[in-house]
Amino acid sequence: MTLGQFANDLAIGGEDGDEKYFQRSEESNLLVLVQRLERDPDSKNGSVLRPSRPISTLKRDVVFANVLPMEI
């Protein structure tokens, strides 16, 4: 199994309804997109933050117990 297999719910199949899809998605997905923030140069003293781009981050703690080197 690799991290990419559970990066998003498109990697997990299923033929159920919206409620079960959301539950399966919440349980299976390891990654979540969050917005990287930067200071707005047009704001006074740079005190306003604005989103610059989405970045992938882990949704929860994960332990990788490989004995061989791997690339994530």
mmCIF file of the N, C-alpha and C atoms, coordinates in Angstrom:
data_MODEL
# 
_entry.id   MODEL 
# 
loop_
_atom_site.group_PDB 
_atom_site.id 
_atom_site.type_symbol 
_atom_site.label_atom_id 
_atom_site.label_alt_id 
_atom_site.label_comp_id 
_atom_site.label_asym_id 
_atom_site.label_entity_id 
_atom_site.label_seq_id 
_atom_site.pdbx_PDB_ins_code 
_atom_site.Cartn_x 
_atom_site.Cartn_y 
_atom_site.Cartn_z 
_atom_site.occupancy 
_atom_site.B_iso_or_equiv 
_atom_site.pdbx_formal_charge 
_atom_site.auth_seq_id 
_atom_site.auth_comp_id 
_atom_site.auth_asym_id 
_atom_site.auth_atom_id 
_atom_site.pdbx_PDB_model_num 
ATOM 1   N N  . MET A 1 1  ? 0.847   -1.175 0.000  1.00 0.00 ? 1  MET A N  1 
ATOM 2   C CA . MET A 1 1  ? 0.000   0.000  0.000  1.00 0.00 ? 1  MET A CA 1 
ATOM 3   C C  . MET A 1 1  ? 0.894   1.242  0.000  1.00 0.00 ? 1  MET A C  1 
ATOM 4   N N  . THR A 1 2  ? 0.479   2.251  -0.727 1.00 0.00 ? 2  THR A N  1 
ATOM 5   C CA . THR A 1 2  ? 1.215   3.503  -0.753 1.00 0.00 ? 2  THR A CA 1 
ATOM 6   C C  . THR A 1 2  ? 0.315   4.645  -0.297 1.00 0.00 ? 2  THR A C  1 
ATOM 7   N N  . LEU A 1 3  ? 0.937   5.746  0.074  1.00 0.00 ? 3  LEU A N  1 
ATOM 8   C CA . LEU A 1 3  ? 0.180   6.925  0.483  1.00 0.00 ? 3  LEU A CA 1 
ATOM 9   C C  . LEU A 1 3  ? -0.742  7.385  -0.638 1.00 0.00 ? 3  LEU A C  1 
ATOM 10  N N  . GLY A 1 4  ? -0.277  7.287  -1.871 1.00 0.00 ? 4  GLY A N  1 
ATOM 11  C CA . GLY A 1 4  ? -1.072  7.721  -3.012 1.00 0.00 ? 4  GLY A CA 1 
ATOM 12  C C  . GLY A 1 4  ? -2.359  6.943  -3.191 1.00 0.00 ? 4  GLY A C  1 
ATOM 13  N N  . GLN A 1 5  ? -2.387  5.692  -2.725 1.00 0.00 ? 5  GLN A N  1 
ATOM 14  C CA . GLN A 1 5  ? -3.606  4.900  -2.849 1.00 0.00 ? 5  GLN A CA 1 
ATOM 15  C C  . GLN A 1 5  ? -4.763  5.504  -2.060 1.00 0.00 ? 5  GLN A C  1 
ATOM 16  N N  . PHE A 1 6  ? -4.448  6.194  -0.979 1.00 0.00 ? 6  PHE A N  1 
ATOM 17  C CA . PHE A 1 6  ? -5.489  6.762  -0.137 1.00 0.00 ? 6  PHE A CA 1 
ATOM 18  C C  . PHE A 1 6  ? -5.385  8.287  -0.073 1.00 0.00 ? 6  PHE A C  1 
ATOM 19  N N  . ALA A 1 7  ? -4.868  8.886  -1.148 1.00 0.00 ? 7  ALA A N  1 
ATOM 20  C CA . ALA A 1 7  ? -4.724  10.338 -1.179 1.00 0.00 ? 7  ALA A CA 1 
ATOM 21  C C  . ALA A 1 7  ? -6.072  11.027 -1.325 1.00 0.00 ? 7  ALA A C  1 
ATOM 22  N N  . ASN A 1 8  ? -6.977  10.412 -2.041 1.00 0.00 ? 8  ASN A N  1 
ATOM 23  C CA . ASN A 1 8  ? -8.316  10.994 -2.182 1.00 0.00 ? 8  ASN A CA 1 
ATOM 24  C C  . ASN A 1 8  ? -9.325  9.895  -2.417 1.00 0.00 ? 8  ASN A C  1 
ATOM 25  N N  . ASP A 1 9  ? -10.571 10.235 -2.273 1.00 0.00 ? 9  ASP A N  1 
ATOM 26  C CA . ASP A 1 9  ? -11.608 9.219  -2.351 1.00 0.00 ? 9  ASP A CA 1 
ATOM 27  C C  . ASP A 1 9  ? -11.815 8.656  -3.749 1.00 0.00 ? 9  ASP A C  1 
ATOM 28  N N  . LEU A 1 10 ? -11.188 9.227  -4.753 1.00 0.00 ? 10 LEU A N  1 
ATOM 29  C CA . LEU A 1 10 ? -11.280 8.644  -6.082 1.00 0.00 ? 10 LEU A CA 1 
ATOM 30  C C  . LEU A 1 10 ? -10.531 7.320  -6.149 1.00 0.00 ? 10 LEU A C  1 
ATOM 31  N N  . ALA A 1 11 ? -9.647  7.083  -5.180 1.00 0.00 ? 11 ALA A N  1 
ATOM 32  C CA . ALA A 1 11 ? -8.889  5.840  -5.148 1.00 0.00 ? 11 ALA A CA 1 
ATOM 33  C C  . ALA A 1 11 ? -9.699  4.696  -4.544 1.00 0.00 ? 11 ALA A C  1 
ATOM 34  N N  . ILE A 1 12 ? -10.812 5.011  -3.907 1.00 0.00 ? 12 ILE A N  1 
ATOM 35  C CA . ILE A 1 12 ? -11.630 4.000  -3.246 1.00 0.00 ? 12 ILE A CA 1 
ATOM 36  C C  . ILE A 1 12 ? -12.937 3.867  -4.000 1.00 0.00 ? 12 ILE A C  1 
ATOM 37  N N  . GLY A 1 13 ? -13.261 2.667  -4.421 1.00 0.00 ? 13 GLY A N  1 
ATOM 38  C CA . GLY A 1 13 ? -14.495 2.452  -5.166 1.00 0.00 ? 13 GLY A CA 1 
ATOM 39  C C  . GLY A 1 13 ? -15.688 2.290  -4.235 1.00 0.00 ? 13 GLY A C  1 
ATOM 40  N N  . GLY A 1 14 ? -16.850 2.336  -4.795 1.00 0.00 ? 14 GLY A N  1 
ATOM 41  C CA . GLY A 1 14 ? -18.059 2.131  -4.006 1.00 0.00 ? 14 GLY A CA 1 
ATOM 42  C C  . GLY A 1 14 ? -19.294 2.497  -4.804 1.00 0.00 ? 14 GLY A C  1 
ATOM 43  N N  . GLU A 1 15 ? -20.375 1.839  -4.516 1.00 0.00 ? 15 GLU A N  1 
ATOM 44  C CA . GLU A 1 15 ? -21.623 2.059  -5.240 1.00 0.00 ? 15 GLU A CA 1 
ATOM 45  C C  . GLU A 1 15 ? -22.734 2.493  -4.291 1.00 0.00 ? 15 GLU A C  1 
ATOM 46  N N  . ASP A 1 16 ? -22.393 3.175  -3.205 1.00 0.00 ? 16 ASP A N  1 
ATOM 47  C CA . ASP A 1 16 ? -23.400 3.536  -2.221 1.00 0.00 ? 16 ASP A CA 1 
ATOM 48  C C  . ASP A 1 16 ? -23.809 5.001  -2.349 1.00 0.00 ? 16 ASP A C  1 
ATOM 49  N N  . GLY A 1 17 ? -24.726 5.433  -1.510 1.00 0.00 ? 17 GLY A N  1 
ATOM 50  C CA . GLY A 1 17 ? -25.264 6.788  -1.581 1.00 0.00 ? 17 GLY A CA 1 
ATOM 51  C C  . GLY A 1 17 ? -24.341 7.832  -0.995 1.00 0.00 ? 17 GLY A C  1 
ATOM 52  N N  . ASP A 1 18 ? -24.821 9.085  -1.000 1.00 0.00 ? 18 ASP A N  1 
ATOM 53  C CA . ASP A 1 18 ? -24.027 10.228 -0.557 1.00 0.00 ? 18 ASP A CA 1 
ATOM 54  C C  . ASP A 1 18 ? -23.559 10.117 0.894  1.00 0.00 ? 18 ASP A C  1 
ATOM 55  N N  . GLU A 1 19 ? -24.444 9.655  1.775  1.00 0.00 ? 19 GLU A N  1 
ATOM 56  C CA . GLU A 1 19 ? -24.084 9.585  3.200  1.00 0.00 ? 19 GLU A CA 1 
ATOM 57  C C  . GLU A 1 19 ? -22.946 8.593  3.429  1.00 0.00 ? 19 GLU A C  1 
ATOM 58  N N  . LYS A 1 20 ? -23.039 7.422  2.823  1.00 0.00 ? 20 LYS A N  1 
ATOM 59  C CA . LYS A 1 20 ? -21.971 6.431  2.990  1.00 0.00 ? 20 LYS A CA 1 
ATOM 60  C C  . LYS A 1 20 ? -20.704 6.865  2.260  1.00 0.00 ? 20 LYS A C  1 
ATOM 61  N N  . TYR A 1 21 ? -20.870 7.542  1.129  1.00 0.00 ? 21 TYR A N  1 
ATOM 62  C CA . TYR A 1 21 ? -19.709 8.061  0.407  1.00 0.00 ? 21 TYR A CA 1 
ATOM 63  C C  . TYR A 1 21 ? -18.934 9.033  1.283  1.00 0.00 ? 21 TYR A C  1 
ATOM 64  N N  . PHE A 1 22 ? -19.646 9.975  1.949  1.00 0.00 ? 22 PHE A N  1 
ATOM 65  C CA . PHE A 1 22 ? -18.995 10.949 2.809  1.00 0.00 ? 22 PHE A CA 1 
ATOM 66  C C  . PHE A 1 22 ? -18.304 10.256 3.979  1.00 0.00 ? 22 PHE A C  1 
ATOM 67  N N  . GLN A 1 23 ? -18.954 9.292  4.587  1.00 0.00 ? 23 GLN A N  1 
ATOM 68  C CA . GLN A 1 23 ? -18.360 8.557  5.707  1.00 0.00 ? 23 GLN A CA 1 
ATOM 69  C C  . GLN A 1 23 ? -17.115 7.798  5.263  1.00 0.00 ? 23 GLN A C  1 
ATOM 70  N N  . ARG A 1 24 ? -17.207 7.102  4.123  1.00 0.00 ? 24 ARG A N  1 
ATOM 71  C CA . ARG A 1 24 ? -16.050 6.354  3.601  1.00 0.00 ? 24 ARG A CA 1 
ATOM 72  C C  . ARG A 1 24 ? -14.911 7.305  3.247  1.00 0.00 ? 24 ARG A C  1 
ATOM 73  N N  . SER A 1 25 ? -15.266 8.456  2.687  1.00 0.00 ? 25 SER A N  1 
ATOM 74  C CA . SER A 1 25 ? -14.277 9.460  2.326  1.00 0.00 ? 25 SER A CA 1 
ATOM 75  C C  . SER A 1 25 ? -13.545 9.970  3.572  1.00 0.00 ? 25 SER A C  1 
ATOM 76  N N  . GLU A 1 26 ? -14.300 10.278 4.630  1.00 0.00 ? 26 GLU A N  1 
ATOM 77  C CA . GLU A 1 26 ? -13.702 10.773 5.873  1.00 0.00 ? 26 GLU A CA 1 
ATOM 78  C C  . GLU A 1 26 ? -12.771 9.738  6.500  1.00 0.00 ? 26 GLU A C  1 
ATOM 79  N N  . GLU A 1 27 ? -13.131 8.467  6.417  1.00 0.00 ? 27 GLU A N  1 
ATOM 80  C CA . GLU A 1 27 ? -12.326 7.404  7.024  1.00 0.00 ? 27 GLU A CA 1 
ATOM 81  C C  . GLU A 1 27 ? -11.097 7.062  6.186  1.00 0.00 ? 27 GLU A C  1 
ATOM 82  N N  . SER A 1 28 ? -11.208 7.141  4.874  1.00 0.00 ? 28 SER A N  1 
ATOM 83  C CA . SER A 1 28 ? -10.155 6.646  3.981  1.00 0.00 ? 28 SER A CA 1 
ATOM 84  C C  . SER A 1 28 ? -9.123  7.678  3.589  1.00 0.00 ? 28 SER A C  1 
ATOM 85  N N  . ASN A 1 29 ? -9.528  8.914  3.408  1.00 0.00 ? 29 ASN A N  1 
ATOM 86  C CA . ASN A 1 29 ? -8.607  9.915  2.868  1.00 0.00 ? 29 ASN A CA 1 
ATOM 87  C C  . ASN A 1 29 ? -7.523  10.288 3.872  1.00 0.00 ? 29 ASN A C  1 
ATOM 88  N N  . LEU A 1 30 ? -6.288  10.284 3.408  1.00 0.00 ? 30 LEU A N  1 
ATOM 89  C CA . LEU A 1 30 ? -5.158  10.677 4.253  1.00 0.00 ? 30 LEU A CA 1 
ATOM 90  C C  . LEU A 1 30 ? -4.753  12.128 4.054  1.00 0.00 ? 30 LEU A C  1 
ATOM 91  N N  . LEU A 1 31 ? -5.054  12.676 2.887  1.00 0.00 ? 31 LEU A N  1 
ATOM 92  C CA . LEU A 1 31 ? -4.619  14.036 2.584  1.00 0.00 ? 31 LEU A CA 1 
ATOM 93  C C  . LEU A 1 31 ? -5.782  15.004 2.572  1.00 0.00 ? 31 LEU A C  1 
ATOM 94  N N  . VAL A 1 32 ? -5.482  16.239 2.885  1.00 0.00 ? 32 VAL A N  1 
ATOM 95  C CA . VAL A 1 32 ? -6.467  17.307 2.824  1.00 0.00 ? 32 VAL A CA 1 
ATOM 96  C C  . VAL A 1 32 ? -5.766  18.540 2.255  1.00 0.00 ? 32 VAL A C  1 
ATOM 97  N N  . LEU A 1 33 ? -6.500  19.332 1.497  1.00 0.00 ? 33 LEU A N  1 
ATOM 98  C CA . LEU A 1 33 ? -5.944  20.576 0.964  1.00 0.00 ? 33 LEU A CA 1 
ATOM 99  C C  . LEU A 1 33 ? -6.205  21.711 1.947  1.00 0.00 ? 33 LEU A C  1 
ATOM 100 N N  . VAL A 1 34 ? -5.170  22.464 2.235  1.00 0.00 ? 34 VAL A N  1 
ATOM 101 C CA . VAL A 1 34 ? -5.295  23.674 3.045  1.00 0.00 ? 34 VAL A CA 1 
ATOM 102 C C  . VAL A 1 34 ? -4.674  24.823 2.252  1.00 0.00 ? 34 VAL A C  1 
ATOM 103 N N  . GLN A 1 35 ? -5.104  26.012 2.517  1.00 0.00 ? 35 GLN A N  1 
ATOM 104 C CA . GLN A 1 35 ? -4.583  27.171 1.794  1.00 0.00 ? 35 GLN A CA 1 
ATOM 105 C C  . GLN A 1 35 ? -3.297  27.683 2.443  1.00 0.00 ? 35 GLN A C  1 
ATOM 106 N N  . ARG A 1 36 ? -2.281  27.879 1.638  1.00 0.00 ? 36 ARG A N  1 
ATOM 107 C CA . ARG A 1 36 ? -1.078  28.558 2.101  1.00 0.00 ? 36 ARG A CA 1 
ATOM 108 C C  . ARG A 1 36 ? -1.427  30.041 2.173  1.00 0.00 ? 36 ARG A C  1 
ATOM 109 N N  . LEU A 1 37 ? -1.014  30.688 3.237  1.00 0.00 ? 37 LEU A N  1 
ATOM 110 C CA . LEU A 1 37 ? -1.317  32.105 3.419  1.00 0.00 ? 37 LEU A CA 1 
ATOM 111 C C  . LEU A 1 37 ? -0.079  32.958 3.223  1.00 0.00 ? 37 LEU A C  1 
ATOM 112 N N  . GLU A 1 38 ? -0.285  34.139 2.679  1.00 0.00 ? 38 GLU A N  1 
ATOM 113 C CA . GLU A 1 38 ? 0.805   35.110 2.538  1.00 0.00 ? 38 GLU A CA 1 
ATOM 114 C C  . GLU A 1 38 ? 0.261   36.490 2.905  1.00 0.00 ? 38 GLU A C  1 
ATOM 115 N N  . ARG A 1 39 ? 1.154   37.359 3.261  1.00 0.00 ? 39 ARG A N  1 
ATOM 116 C CA . ARG A 1 39 ? 0.735   38.720 3.602  1.00 0.00 ? 39 ARG A CA 1 
ATOM 117 C C  . ARG A 1 39 ? 0.319   39.466 2.340  1.00 0.00 ? 39 ARG A C  1 
ATOM 118 N N  . ASP A 1 40 ? -0.767  40.197 2.440  1.00 0.00 ? 40 ASP A N  1 
ATOM 119 C CA . ASP A 1 40 ? -1.262  40.986 1.324  1.00 0.00 ? 40 ASP A CA 1 
ATOM 120 C C  . ASP A 1 40 ? -0.419  42.258 1.224  1.00 0.00 ? 40 ASP A C  1 
ATOM 121 N N  . PRO A 1 41 ? 0.343   42.428 0.129  1.00 0.00 ? 41 PRO A N  1 
ATOM 122 C CA . PRO A 1 41 ? 1.202   43.606 0.007  1.00 0.00 ? 41 PRO A CA 1 
ATOM 123 C C  . PRO A 1 41 ? 0.409   44.913 -0.091 1.00 0.00 ? 41 PRO A C  1 
ATOM 124 N N  . ASP A 1 42 ? -0.866  44.832 -0.446 1.00 0.00 ? 42 ASP A N  1 
ATOM 125 C CA . ASP A 1 42 ? -1.689  46.041 -0.563 1.00 0.00 ? 42 ASP A CA 1 
ATOM 126 C C  . ASP A 1 42 ? -2.291  46.476 0.776  1.00 0.00 ? 42 ASP A C  1 
ATOM 127 N N  . SER A 1 43 ? -2.163  45.622 1.800  1.00 0.00 ? 43 SER A N  1 
ATOM 128 C CA . SER A 1 43 ? -2.752  45.987 3.093  1.00 0.00 ? 43 SER A CA 1 
ATOM 129 C C  . SER A 1 43 ? -1.775  46.849 3.888  1.00 0.00 ? 43 SER A C  1 
ATOM 130 N N  . LYS A 1 44 ? -2.336  47.619 4.777  1.00 0.00 ? 44 LYS A N  1 
ATOM 131 C CA . LYS A 1 44 ? -1.523  48.495 5.613  1.00 0.00 ? 44 LYS A CA 1 
ATOM 132 C C  . LYS A 1 44 ? -0.666  47.648 6.560  1.00 0.00 ? 44 LYS A C  1 
ATOM 133 N N  . ASN A 1 45 ? 0.621   47.857 6.553  1.00 0.00 ? 45 ASN A N  1 
ATOM 134 C CA . ASN A 1 45 ? 1.579   47.138 7.394  1.00 0.00 ? 45 ASN A CA 1 
ATOM 135 C C  . ASN A 1 45 ? 1.598   45.633 7.140  1.00 0.00 ? 45 ASN A C  1 
ATOM 136 N N  . GLY A 1 46 ? 1.042   45.181 6.031  1.00 0.00 ? 46 GLY A N  1 
ATOM 137 C CA . GLY A 1 46 ? 1.030   43.748 5.732  1.00 0.00 ? 46 GLY A CA 1 
ATOM 138 C C  . GLY A 1 46 ? 0.269   42.938 6.763  1.00 0.00 ? 46 GLY A C  1 
ATOM 139 N N  . SER A 1 47 ? -0.749  43.525 7.364  1.00 0.00 ? 47 SER A N  1 
ATOM 140 C CA . SER A 1 47 ? -1.462  42.866 8.451  1.00 0.00 ? 47 SER A CA 1 
ATOM 141 C C  . SER A 1 47 ? -2.596  41.955 7.983  1.00 0.00 ? 47 SER A C  1 
ATOM 142 N N  . VAL A 1 48 ? -2.838  41.899 6.677  1.00 0.00 ? 48 VAL A N  1 
ATOM 143 C CA . VAL A 1 48 ? -3.910  41.057 6.145  1.00 0.00 ? 48 VAL A CA 1 
ATOM 144 C C  . VAL A 1 48 ? -3.290  39.855 5.442  1.00 0.00 ? 48 VAL A C  1 
ATOM 145 N N  . LEU A 1 49 ? -3.804  38.675 5.752  1.00 0.00 ? 49 LEU A N  1 
ATOM 146 C CA . LEU A 1 49 ? -3.350  37.461 5.087  1.00 0.00 ? 49 LEU A CA 1 
ATOM 147 C C  . LEU A 1 49 ? -4.315  37.117 3.970  1.00 0.00 ? 49 LEU A C  1 
ATOM 148 N N  . ARG A 1 50 ? -3.774  36.549 2.899  1.00 0.00 ? 50 ARG A N  1 
ATOM 149 C CA . ARG A 1 50 ? -4.615  36.096 1.802  1.00 0.00 ? 50 ARG A CA 1 
ATOM 150 C C  . ARG A 1 50 ? -4.141  34.718 1.356  1.00 0.00 ? 50 ARG A C  1 
ATOM 151 N N  . PRO A 1 51 ? -5.046  33.899 0.844  1.00 0.00 ? 51 PRO A N  1 
ATOM 152 C CA . PRO A 1 51 ? -4.632  32.577 0.360  1.00 0.00 ? 51 PRO A CA 1 
ATOM 153 C C  . PRO A 1 51 ? -3.813  32.719 -0.914 1.00 0.00 ? 51 PRO A C  1 
ATOM 154 N N  . SER A 1 52 ? -2.743  31.946 -1.009 1.00 0.00 ? 52 SER A N  1 
ATOM 155 C CA . SER A 1 52 ? -1.901  32.031 -2.203 1.00 0.00 ? 52 SER A CA 1 
ATOM 156 C C  . SER A 1 52 ? -2.002  30.781 -3.066 1.00 0.00 ? 52 SER A C  1 
ATOM 157 N N  . ARG A 1 53 ? -2.044  29.609 -2.448 1.00 0.00 ? 53 ARG A N  1 
ATOM 158 C CA . ARG A 1 53 ? -2.185  28.372 -3.218 1.00 0.00 ? 53 ARG A CA 1 
ATOM 159 C C  . ARG A 1 53 ? -2.510  27.225 -2.262 1.00 0.00 ? 53 ARG A C  1 
ATOM 160 N N  . PRO A 1 54 ? -3.184  26.210 -2.753 1.00 0.00 ? 54 PRO A N  1 
ATOM 161 C CA . PRO A 1 54 ? -3.479  25.067 -1.888 1.00 0.00 ? 54 PRO A CA 1 
ATOM 162 C C  . PRO A 1 54 ? -2.238  24.181 -1.735 1.00 0.00 ? 54 PRO A C  1 
ATOM 163 N N  . ILE A 1 55 ? -2.082  23.606 -0.566 1.00 0.00 ? 55 ILE A N  1 
ATOM 164 C CA . ILE A 1 55 ? -1.013  22.645 -0.332 1.00 0.00 ? 55 ILE A CA 1 
ATOM 165 C C  . ILE A 1 55 ? -1.622  21.394 0.282  1.00 0.00 ? 55 ILE A C  1 
ATOM 166 N N  . SER A 1 56 ? -1.042  20.257 -0.026 1.00 0.00 ? 56 SER A N  1 
ATOM 167 C CA . SER A 1 56 ? -1.498  18.986 0.541  1.00 0.00 ? 56 SER A CA 1 
ATOM 168 C C  . SER A 1 56 ? -0.831  18.773 1.881  1.00 0.00 ? 56 SER A C  1 
ATOM 169 N N  . THR A 1 57 ? -1.609  18.324 2.835  1.00 0.00 ? 57 THR A N  1 
ATOM 170 C CA . THR A 1 57 ? -1.074  17.997 4.151  1.00 0.00 ? 57 THR A CA 1 
ATOM 171 C C  . THR A 1 57 ? -1.796  16.763 4.672  1.00 0.00 ? 57 THR A C  1 
ATOM 172 N N  . LEU A 1 58 ? -1.190  16.093 5.628  1.00 0.00 ? 58 LEU A N  1 
ATOM 173 C CA . LEU A 1 58 ? -1.831  14.916 6.196  1.00 0.00 ? 58 LEU A CA 1 
ATOM 174 C C  . LEU A 1 58 ? -3.009  15.322 7.063  1.00 0.00 ? 58 LEU A C  1 
ATOM 175 N N  . LYS A 1 59 ? -4.070  14.573 6.963  1.00 0.00 ? 59 LYS A N  1 
ATOM 176 C CA . LYS A 1 59 ? -5.303  14.839 7.687  1.00 0.00 ? 59 LYS A CA 1 
ATOM 177 C C  . LYS A 1 59 ? -5.226  14.373 9.133  1.00 0.00 ? 59 LYS A C  1 
ATOM 178 N N  . ARG A 1 60 ? -4.426  13.350 9.378  1.00 0.00 ? 60 ARG A N  1 
ATOM 179 C CA . ARG A 1 60 ? -4.300  12.781 10.723 1.00 0.00 ? 60 ARG A CA 1 
ATOM 180 C C  . ARG A 1 60 ? -2.911  12.190 10.872 1.00 0.00 ? 60 ARG A C  1 
ATOM 181 N N  . ASP A 1 61 ? -2.574  11.813 12.089 1.00 0.00 ? 61 ASP A N  1 
ATOM 182 C CA . ASP A 1 61 ? -1.283  11.179 12.329 1.00 0.00 ? 61 ASP A CA 1 
ATOM 183 C C  . ASP A 1 61 ? -1.225  9.836  11.619 1.00 0.00 ? 61 ASP A C  1 
ATOM 184 N N  . VAL A 1 62 ? -0.097  9.583  10.984 1.00 0.00 ? 62 VAL A N  1 
ATOM 185 C CA . VAL A 1 62 ? 0.110   8.341  10.252 1.00 0.00 ? 62 VAL A CA 1 
ATOM 186 C C  . VAL A 1 62 ? 1.491   7.825  10.614 1.00 0.00 ? 62 VAL A C  1 
ATOM 187 N N  . VAL A 1 63 ? 1.597   6.534  10.826 1.00 0.00 ? 63 VAL A N  1 
ATOM 188 C CA . VAL A 1 63 ? 2.882   5.910  11.123 1.00 0.00 ? 63 VAL A CA 1 
ATOM 189 C C  . VAL A 1 63 ? 3.272   5.035  9.936  1.00 0.00 ? 63 VAL A C  1 
ATOM 190 N N  . PHE A 1 64 ? 4.453   5.279  9.395  1.00 0.00 ? 64 PHE A N  1 
ATOM 191 C CA . PHE A 1 64 ? 4.999   4.453  8.327  1.00 0.00 ? 64 PHE A CA 1 
ATOM 192 C C  . PHE A 1 64 ? 6.024   3.525  8.952  1.00 0.00 ? 64 PHE A C  1 
ATOM 193 N N  . ALA A 1 65 ? 5.763   2.238  8.928  1.00 0.00 ? 65 ALA A N  1 
ATOM 194 C CA . ALA A 1 65 ? 6.601   1.270  9.626  1.00 0.00 ? 65 ALA A CA 1 
ATOM 195 C C  . ALA A 1 65 ? 7.408   0.409  8.660  1.00 0.00 ? 65 ALA A C  1 
ATOM 196 N N  . ASN A 1 66 ? 7.826   0.976  7.564  1.00 0.00 ? 66 ASN A N  1 
ATOM 197 C CA . ASN A 1 66 ? 8.621   0.227  6.588  1.00 0.00 ? 66 ASN A CA 1 
ATOM 198 C C  . ASN A 1 66 ? 10.008  -0.042 7.144  1.00 0.00 ? 66 ASN A C  1 
ATOM 199 N N  . VAL A 1 67 ? 10.541  -1.208 6.815  1.00 0.00 ? 67 VAL A N  1 
ATOM 200 C CA . VAL A 1 67 ? 11.923  -1.502 7.179  1.00 0.00 ? 67 VAL A CA 1 
ATOM 201 C C  . VAL A 1 67 ? 12.863  -1.142 6.031  1.00 0.00 ? 67 VAL A C  1 
ATOM 202 N N  . LEU A 1 68 ? 12.326  -1.043 4.827  1.00 0.00 ? 68 LEU A N  1 
ATOM 203 C CA . LEU A 1 68 ? 13.127  -0.642 3.671  1.00 0.00 ? 68 LEU A CA 1 
ATOM 204 C C  . LEU A 1 68 ? 12.882  0.843  3.387  1.00 0.00 ? 68 LEU A C  1 
ATOM 205 N N  . PRO A 1 69 ? 13.879  1.547  2.855  1.00 0.00 ? 69 PRO A N  1 
ATOM 206 C CA . PRO A 1 69 ? 13.686  2.964  2.514  1.00 0.00 ? 69 PRO A CA 1 
ATOM 207 C C  . PRO A 1 69 ? 12.540  3.116  1.510  1.00 0.00 ? 69 PRO A C  1 
ATOM 208 N N  . MET A 1 70 ? 11.817  4.210  1.653  1.00 0.00 ? 70 MET A N  1 
ATOM 209 C CA . MET A 1 70 ? 10.727  4.482  0.718  1.00 0.00 ? 70 MET A CA 1 
ATOM 210 C C  . MET A 1 70 ? 10.616  5.972  0.479  1.00 0.00 ? 70 MET A C  1 
ATOM 211 N N  . GLU A 1 71 ? 9.991   6.313  -0.614 1.00 0.00 ? 71 GLU A N  1 
ATOM 212 C CA . GLU A 1 71 ? 9.767   7.705  -0.947 1.00 0.00 ? 71 GLU A CA 1 
ATOM 213 C C  . GLU A 1 71 ? 8.291   8.010  -0.769 1.00 0.00 ? 71 GLU A C  1 
ATOM 214 N N  . ILE A 1 72 ? 7.993   9.106  -0.090 1.00 0.00 ? 72 ILE A N  1 
ATOM 215 C CA . ILE A 1 72 ? 6.590   9.469  0.140  1.00 0.00 ? 72 ILE A CA 1 
ATOM 216 C C  . ILE A 1 72 ? 6.250   10.665 -0.706 1.00 0.00 ? 72 ILE A C  1 
# 
